[in-house]
Amino acid sequence: MDIKAKIEELVDKVKNDKDFASDFKSNPVKAVEKVIGVDLPDEKIESIIDGVKAKISLDDAKDKIGDLFDKFKK
C-alpha cells in the first residue's frame, strides 16, 4: 500500500466530501479503514490520520498565505 497516495486520497475526500469530513472528525479510525478497505491496527491507522491532519493544515496555511499575498498585490 502506498501510504503517501492514501493520505492524498483521504485529504481530497475530507476536503470534498462533507459527510466523510464529518465521519473523519468524529471517528477518524473507522473513516480511514472504510476508505482504505483494510482493517489495520489502530496504531498504524493513527499514523495515516496524523499525515492527513498535517497535510490539511499545511494546505490551509498555504491557502491563507496565498490570500494574504493576493491582498498585498492589490
Summary of the structure (lengths in Angstrom):
residues: 74
radius of gyration: 14.5
end to end distance: 45.2
largest distance: 50.4
contacts: 180
relative contact order: 0.14
helix: 86%
strand: 0%
